[in-house]
């Protein structure tokens, strides 16, 4: 059984689902851009 501790507002299920999906997409896009940035830093650091 799961109990929501910090449920302060009564939101529609669709609204809550959209907020969860947006946060997941933000997390994965941050990881993707972070990996790409790290890869670019490695290639720029190589001597020519």
C-alpha positions in Angstrom: 0.0 0.0 0.0 1.4 3.4 -1.0 0.4 6.5 0.9 1.0 10.0 -0.5 2.5 12.0 2.3 2.8 15.4 0.6 -0.4 15.5 -1.3 -1.5 19.1 -0.7 -3.8 19.7 -3.7 -6.6 17.8 -5.4 -5.4 17.6 -9.0 -7.0 15.8 -11.9 -5.4 12.6 -12.8 -4.5 13.9 -16.2 -2.8 17.0 -14.8 -0.7 14.8 -12.4 0.2 12.4 -15.2 1.3 15.3 -17.4 3.5 16.8 -14.7 5.1 13.4 -14.1 5.8 12.9 -17.8 7.3 16.4 -18.1 9.6 15.8 -15.2 10.7 12.5 -16.7 11.4 14.1 -20.1 13.3 16.9 -18.4 15.5 14.4 -16.5 16.4 12.4 -19.6 17.0 15.4 -21.8 19.3 16.8 -19.1 21.3 13.6 -19.1 21.4 13.5 -22.9 22.7 17.1 -23.2 25.1 16.4 -20.3 26.6 13.4 -22.1 26.9 15.3 -25.4 28.6 18.2 -23.6 31.0 15.8 -21.9 31.8 14.2 -25.2 32.5 17.6 -26.9 34.8 18.6 -24.0 36.8 15.4 -24.5 37.2 16.0 -28.2 38.2 19.6 -27.7 40.7 18.7 -25.1 42.6 16.4 -27.5 45.8 17.9 -28.9 45.7 18.6 -32.7 
